[in-house]
Amino acid sequence: MKTAYLYVRVSTDEQKRKGYSLPEQEDRLLKYCKFNNIEVKGIYREDFSAKNFNRPEWKKLLSIIKHKSSREDKNILFIKWDRFSRNIEYAYEMIGMLRKCRTTAMAIDQPVDFSVPESIVMLAVYLSVPEAENSRRAQNTANGIRRAKLMGRYPNKAPLGFINLTLVDGKKIIAPKEPEAGIIKWIFHQLSKNIHKVEEIRKMGNDKGLICSRSHFFRLMRNPIYCGLITIKFNSEEEQMVKGTHEPLIPEVLFYEVQRIITTKRKTTAKRDDLKAMFFLRGFLVCPLCGHKLSGSFSQGARKKYPYYHCHGGCKTRINAIILNDSYQSKLQQLTLSNKAIDLFSCILEDRSVKTQKTGYLYERNLVERKLKEEGLILSRARKLFVGEILKLDDYSELKRENQINSKCLKKELLHINVKLRDIEKQNQLEDRSFVDIFQGFSDLDTADKKHLVNLIPPANVDYQSGNLSLGLNDALSKILSKKNNRKSNKNEFQ
């Protein structure tokens, strides 16, 4: 052997476990080449796993060898055969490829004389031992993970909405992480309503800050970790659920309700949601000629599609859906609560002891604010101990992470209490227009709520030429609703 390429490889876990390092391997190979008068043609340093040969530096080395002339002396030197490969199948395949390129691979600590047939046995031993070590290590790791899960702990990487934490005693747990945890709770509650498509809810979740792909989203929704359960697989068939020690984000009942919905045909998939949103009056309009209920669909124009309510019969009754929808919404937004209804609500609020509720929320707010100050003091003290080199870096980082999580949760709770207090203030101010004009937010309602409201107050006396209509108020609604600037009006004024 006159010339050789040097190949040194290490993976992070091996460096920690066995003390391997690239400089050490390189130094030993260079001394070997110097002692044996071997010219070093190049050194290739790899920080990659040896489970296969899909390694950047090895690919570069193999490419150079393939482009060299077959007459040149080509050799590859490394320390041991486990630096070459930890998979016996791939190792033999690569040795065959190197032979075709007239290249010899050699480990200086485990030399093999390929000219001797019996040396193949030793090569098999050298290659099989690293693979056996990997298999045993993987099995021990799997058993450790299984034992931890049986005890209710989740040792893997925390799923979206959780964060990995280490307790003072060294045990690893997962805890809710905001804002992802709050968004996932919201998503499960939306799915349980069975109003929107799953994809639409995923997009709404993305808008709120939960960034994940479509396939990952479906895996999240089927993961029982969110309701406090941990899945343990003993083999390809047997599976067991264990109650986890972590804090669940949702109840089990909600989780299984969502599973029932997403694994069956959803009622919202029968018809497109855009049709439902546009034609929310469908089912409440009657053809003036044949008496059949009107349907709704989009008609293709020269440049875009136009929505129409129309009859399926031969009478050809149809009207622009946008004009009729706007007319209904305009009429609806003219309605306000009557004076008698406002007086009634005042009595109801009085009976509910609003002041008592407000006192309770104020007490909770003071409690949360005090806890927030305590978290700030804890972090301040920890920072001083760290500066004074009394607290180690790992302990300080862990304490700081837990402090941030607790502070986020407390801030979220404080925000929720402040919202409740603002709602109580609005209830006390009954003359507030947002309370009296209860239909001003009609356009912001989802399709199901719009349909429910149209069912309570259906359109009446529709003019299919101009789009004018009136509202059909029953006796009960006519007593609590009145027209703007004329609260003494009666039911006939709307019909």
C-alpha positions in Angstrom: 0.0 0.0 0.0 1.6 3.2 -1.2 -1.3 5.7 -1.0 -4.5 5.9 0.9 -7.5 8.1 1.7 -8.3 8.5 5.4 -11.8 8.2 6.7 -12.8 9.2 10.2 -16.3 9.1 11.5 -18.1 9.8 14.8 -21.7 10.2 15.9 -22.7 12.4 18.8 -23.9 9.5 21.0 -20.7 7.5 20.4 -18.6 10.6 21.3 -20.4 10.9 24.7 -20.5 7.1 25.4 -17.1 5.9 24.2 -15.0 9.1 24.0 -14.4 8.8 20.3 -13.3 12.0 18.6 -12.4 13.0 15.0 -8.9 14.4 15.9 -8.0 11.3 17.9 -8.8 9.0 15.0 -7.1 11.3 12.5 -3.9 11.4 14.6 -3.7 7.7 14.9 -4.3 7.2 11.1 -1.6 9.7 10.2 0.9 8.0 12.6 0.1 4.7 11.0 0.6 6.1 7.5 3.9 7.7 8.5 5.2 4.5 10.1 4.3 2.5 7.0 5.4 5.1 4.4 1.9 5.6 3.0 1.1 8.8 1.2 -2.1 10.4 2.4 -4.2 11.5 -0.6 -7.0 13.1 1.4 -8.8 13.1 4.8 -12.6 12.9 5.0 -14.2 13.7 8.4 -17.7 12.6 9.1 -20.2 13.4 11.9 -22.9 11.1 10.8 -24.6 7.8 11.8 -23.3 4.6 10.2 -26.7 2.9 9.8 -26.3 3.3 6.1 -23.9 5.0 3.6 -26.1 8.0 2.9 -23.4 10.2 4.4 -22.1 13.5 2.8 -18.3 12.9 3.2 -18.5 9.3 2.2 -20.4 10.2 -1.0 -17.6 12.7 -1.8 -14.9 10.0 -1.2 -16.8 7.4 -3.3 -17.2 9.9 -6.1 -13.5 10.7 -6.2 -12.6 6.9 -6.2 -15.0 6.2 -9.1 -13.4 9.0 -11.2 -9.8 7.8 -10.6 -8.1 5.5 -13.1 -8.4 1.8 -12.4 -4.6 1.5 -12.6 -4.1 3.8 -9.6 -3.5 2.4 -6.1 -6.7 3.3 -4.2 -7.1 2.4 -0.6 -9.3 3.7 2.3 -8.1 3.5 5.8 -10.1 3.8 9.1 -9.6 2.8 12.7 -12.2 0.0 13.1 -14.9 -1.6 11.0 -17.6 0.1 13.0 -16.3 3.4 11.6 -17.0 2.0 8.2 -20.5 0.6 8.8 -22.9 -0.6 11.5 -25.1 -2.6 9.2 -23.6 -5.9 7.9 -25.9 -6.0 4.8 -25.0 -2.5 3.6 -21.3 -3.1 4.5 -21.0 -6.2 2.2 -22.8 -4.3 -0.6 -20.3 -1.4 -0.3 -17.3 -3.7 -0.2 -18.5 -5.2 -3.5 -18.8 -1.7 -5.0 -15.3 -0.8 -3.9 -13.9 -4.0 -5.4 -15.4 -3.1 -8.8 -13.5 0.2 -8.5 -10.3 -1.8 -7.5 -10.3 -0.2 -4.0 -9.5 -1.8 -0.7 -11.1 -0.8 2.6 -9.0 -1.6 5.7 -9.3 -1.0 9.5 -5.9 -0.6 11.1 -7.1 -2.0 14.5 -8.9 -4.9 12.9 -6.8 -5.9 9.8 -8.2 -8.4 7.4 -6.1 -10.1 4.7 -8.6 -10.5 1.8 -6.1 -12.9 0.0 -6.8 -15.5 2.7 -10.3 -17.1 2.3 -10.6 -17.8 6.1 -10.4 -14.0 6.7 -14.0 -13.6 5.5 -15.1 -15.2 8.8 -13.2 -12.5 10.8 -14.7 -9.8 8.6 -18.2 -11.1 9.3 -17.4 -10.9 13.1 -16.1 -7.4 12.8 -19.1 -6.2 10.9 -21.8 -8.1 12.9 -20.7 -6.9 16.4 -21.5 -3.2 15.8 -24.9 -4.1 14.4 -25.6 -6.3 17.4 -24.6 -3.4 19.7 -27.0 -1.1 17.9 -29.9 -3.6 18.1 -29.3 -4.2 21.8 -29.1 -0.4 22.5 -32.3 0.2 20.6 -34.1 -2.6 22.4 -32.9 -1.3 25.8 -34.1 2.2 24.9 -37.5 0.9 23.8 -37.9 -1.1 27.0 -37.0 2.0 29.1 -39.6 4.1 27.2 -42.2 1.4 27.7 -41.6 1.3 31.5 -41.8 5.0 31.8 -45.1 5.0 29.9 -46.5 2.3 32.1 -45.8 4.5 35.1 -47.8 7.3 33.4 -44.9 9.4 32.2 -44.3 10.5 28.6 -40.6 10.3 27.9 -40.7 11.1 24.2 -40.5 14.5 22.6 -43.5 16.5 23.7 -46.3 16.8 21.1 -47.5 20.2 19.9 -49.2 22.0 22.8 -46.8 20.5 25.4 -43.2 21.2 26.5 -40.6 18.8 28.0 -39.6 19.6 31.6 -37.3 18.0 34.1 -38.3 18.0 37.8 -36.0 18.5 40.7 -35.7 14.7 41.2 -34.6 14.3 37.6 -37.9 12.9 36.3 -38.9 14.1 32.9 -42.5 15.3 32.4 -44.6 17.2 29.9 -46.6 20.3 30.7 -49.0 22.5 28.6 -47.3 25.2 26.5 -49.1 28.3 25.6 -50.4 29.6 23.2 -50.5 26.3 21.4 -52.3 24.5 24.2 -55.1 27.0 24.2 -55.5 26.8 20.4 -55.6 23.0 20.5 -58.4 23.2 23.1 -60.3 25.6 20.9 -59.9 23.3 17.9 -61.2 20.3 19.7 -64.3 22.3 20.9 -64.9 23.5 17.3 -64.6 19.9 15.9 -67.1 18.7 18.5 -69.7 21.2 17.2 -69.6 19.5 13.8 -70.3 22.8 12.0 -67.1 23.4 9.9 -65.0 21.1 7.8 -61.9 19.8 9.4 -59.7 21.6 6.9 -61.4 24.9 7.6 -60.8 24.5 11.3 -57.2 23.7 10.6 -56.8 26.9 8.7 -58.5 28.9 11.5 -56.1 27.3 13.9 -53.2 28.3 11.7 -54.5 31.9 11.7 -54.5 31.8 15.5 -50.8 30.6 15.5 -50.9 26.8 15.4 -48.6 26.1 12.5 -48.7 22.5 11.3 -49.2 20.6 8.1 -52.5 18.9 7.1 -51.2 15.4 7.8 -49.7 16.5 11.2 -52.9 18.2 12.1 -54.9 14.9 11.7 -52.3 13.0 13.8 -52.7 15.6 16.5 -56.5 15.3 16.6 -56.2 11.5 17.0 -53.5 11.6 19.7 -55.0 10.6 23.1 -52.2 12.4 24.9 -54.4 15.6 24.9 -57.0 13.9 27.1 -54.5 12.5 29.5 -54.0 9.1 28.0 -50.7 7.5 26.9 -50.7 4.8 24.2 -48.3 1.8 24.8 -47.7 -0.7 22.0 -46.3 -4.1 23.1 -46.2 -5.5 19.5 -47.7 -4.8 16.1 -51.2 -5.8 17.3 -51.5 -5.4 21.1 -52.0 -1.8 22.4 -52.8 -0.4 25.8 -54.0 2.9 27.2 -52.5 4.2 30.5 -53.6 7.2 32.5 -50.8 9.8 32.3 -49.5 11.9 35.1 -49.5 15.1 33.0 -52.2 17.7 32.9 -54.7 17.0 30.1 -55.8 19.7 27.8 -59.3 18.3 27.2 -61.7 15.8 28.9 -61.9 12.3 27.6 -65.5 12.7 26.7 -64.7 15.5 24.3 -61.7 13.6 22.8 -63.9 10.5 22.0 -66.7 12.7 20.7 -64.2 14.3 18.2 -62.9 10.9 17.2 -66.5 9.8 16.4 -67.0 12.9 14.3 -63.8 12.9 12.3 -63.9 9.1 11.6 -67.5 9.2 10.2 -69.1 11.1 7.3 -69.5 14.6 8.6 -72.8 16.3 7.9 -71.0 19.4 6.6 -69.4 17.4 3.7 -72.7 16.7 2.1 -73.0 20.3 0.8 -70.3 22.9 0.3 -70.0 25.5 3.0 -69.8 28.3 0.6 -73.3 27.5 -0.7 -74.7 27.3 2.9 -73.1 30.7 3.8 -74.4 32.4 0.7 -77.9 30.9 0.6 -78.8 31.1 4.3 -82.5 32.0 3.4 -82.9 28.7 1.4 -85.7 26.7 2.9 -87.6 29.8 4.0 -88.5 31.2 0.6 -91.5 30.0 -1.4 -92.1 30.4 -5.2 -95.1 32.7 -5.7 -96.2 30.8 -8.8 -95.9 27.1 -7.9 -95.6 27.2 -4.1 -92.4 25.2 -4.0 -89.5 26.2 -1.8 -86.7 28.0 -3.6 -83.2 26.6 -3.9 -80.0 28.4 -4.5 -77.0 28.1 -6.7 -74.3 30.1 -8.6 -74.8 31.0 -12.3 -71.8 31.4 -14.5 -71.6 34.9 -16.0 -69.2 36.4 -18.6 -66.5 37.2 -15.9 -67.7 35.6 -12.7 -70.3 33.5 -11.0 -73.5 35.1 -9.6 -75.7 33.7 -6.8 -79.4 33.3 -7.3 -82.4 31.9 -5.3 -84.5 30.1 -7.9 -87.3 27.6 -8.4 -86.6 24.1 -9.9 -90.0 24.2 -11.6 -90.8 25.6 -15.0 -92.0 28.9 -13.6 -88.4 30.4 -13.8 -88.7 32.4 -10.6 -85.3 33.7 -9.5 -83.8 36.7 -7.7 -80.2 37.8 -7.0 -79.2 36.2 -3.6 -77.0 39.2 -2.6 -79.9 41.7 -3.0 -82.3 39.5 -1.0 -79.7 38.7 1.7 -78.9 42.4 2.2 -82.6 43.3 2.3 -83.2 40.7 5.1 -80.2 41.8 7.1 -81.2 45.5 6.8 -84.7 44.8 8.1 -83.3 42.6 10.9 -80.9 45.3 12.0 -83.8 47.8 12.4 -85.0 45.7 15.3 -84.0 46.5 18.9 -85.0 45.5 22.4 -88.2 47.1 23.6 -88.4 49.2 26.8 -90.2 46.4 28.6 -87.6 43.9 27.6 -84.8 46.1 28.9 -86.7 46.5 32.2 -87.1 42.7 32.4 -83.4 42.1 31.7 -82.6 44.6 34.4 -84.6 42.6 36.9 -82.9 39.4 35.8 -79.5 40.8 36.2 -80.4 42.1 39.6 -81.6 38.6 40.6 -78.3 37.2 39.4 -76.4 39.3 41.9 -74.1 41.0 39.4 -72.3 42.8 42.2 -71.5 39.5 44.0 -70.0 38.2 40.8 -68.0 41.3 40.3 -66.6 41.1 43.8 -65.6 37.4 43.2 -63.8 38.3 40.0 -62.0 41.2 41.6 -60.8 38.9 44.4 -59.6 36.4 41.8 -57.8 39.1 39.9 -56.0 40.3 43.0 -54.9 36.7 43.7 -53.6 36.2 40.2 -51.7 39.5 40.2 -50.1 38.5 43.6 -49.0 35.2 42.1 -47.5 37.0 39.1 -45.5 39.2 41.4 -44.3 36.1 43.3 -43.1 34.5 40.1 -41.2 37.7 39.3 -39.6 37.7 42.7 -38.6 34.0 42.3 -37.0 34.7 39.0 -35.2 37.7 40.4 -33.8 35.7 43.3 -32.7 32.9 41.0 -30.9 35.3 38.8 -29.0 36.7 41.8 -28.1 33.1 42.9 -26.9 32.3 39.4 -24.8 35.5 39.2 -23.3 34.6 42.6 -22.4 31.1 41.2 -24.6 29.4 43.8 -27.1 28.1 41.3 -25.8 26.0 38.3 -26.6 27.0 34.7 -28.8 23.9 34.1 -30.8 24.5 37.2 -31.2 28.2 36.5 -32.3 27.5 32.9 -34.9 24.9 34.1 -36.2 27.2 36.8 -36.5 30.1 34.3 -38.4 27.9 31.8 -40.9 26.8 34.4 -41.2 30.4 35.6 -42.0 31.5 32.0 -44.7 28.8 31.7 -46.3 29.7 35.0 -46.3 33.4 34.1 -47.9 32.8 30.8 -50.7 30.7 32.3 -51.3 33.4 35.0 -51.4 36.2 32.4 -53.9 34.2 30.4 -56.0 33.7 33.5 -55.8 37.4 34.3 -56.9 38.3 30.7 -59.9 36.0 31.1 -60.9 37.6 34.4 -60.6 41.1 32.9 -62.9 40.0 30.0 -65.5 38.8 32.5 -65.3 42.1 34.4 -65.8 44.0 31.2 -68.8 41.9 30.4 -70.3 42.7 33.8 -69.8 46.4 33.2 -71.6 46.1 29.9 -74.5 44.3 31.6 -74.8 47.2 34.0 -75.0 49.6 31.1 -78.2 48.4 29.5 -78.5 51.5 27.3 -75.3 50.5 25.5 -76.1 50.2 21.8 -74.3 46.9 21.5 -76.7 45.5 24.0 -79.9 47.1 22.7 -79.2 46.6 19.0 -78.8 42.8 19.3 -78.8 42.1 15.5 -76.0 44.4 14.5 -73.5 41.5 14.4 -75.6 39.3 12.1 -73.1 39.3 9.3 -70.4 38.0 11.7 -72.4 35.0 12.7 -71.6 31.5 11.3 -74.0 29.8 8.9 -75.6 27.6 11.6 -76.5 30.6 13.8 -77.8 32.5 10.8 -80.1 29.7 9.9 -81.3 29.4 13.4 -82.1 33.1 13.6 -83.9 33.0 10.2 -86.0 30.1 11.5 -87.1 32.4 14.5 -87.7 35.4 12.3 -88.4 34.2 8.7 -88.8 36.6 5.7 -92.3 37.4 4.7 -94.1 39.2 1.8 -91.1 38.9 -0.5 -91.2 40.9 -3.7 -89.1 38.9 -6.1 -88.8 41.8 -8.5 -87.3 44.5 -6.2 -86.1 42.3 -3.3 -88.2 44.1 -0.7 -89.5 42.0 2.1 -90.8 42.1 5.7 -90.1 40.1 8.8 -92.5 37.6 10.3 -92.4 38.1 14.0 -94.5 35.8 16.2 -96.5 37.1 19.2 -93.7 36.3 21.7 -90.9 38.1 19.7 -93.1 41.1 18.9 -93.4 41.8 22.7 -89.6 42.0 23.3 -88.5 43.5 19.9 -89.4 46.9 18.4 -88.4 49.0 15.5 -85.7 51.6 16.0 -86.9 55.0 17.1 -90.4 53.6 17.6 -90.4 51.0 20.4 -94.2 51.1 20.7 -94.7 49.6 17.3 -96.4 46.2 17.1 -96.1 43.1 15.0 -98.1 44.5 12.0 -95.4 47.1 11.3 -93.0 44.3 10.4 -95.4 42.4 8.1 
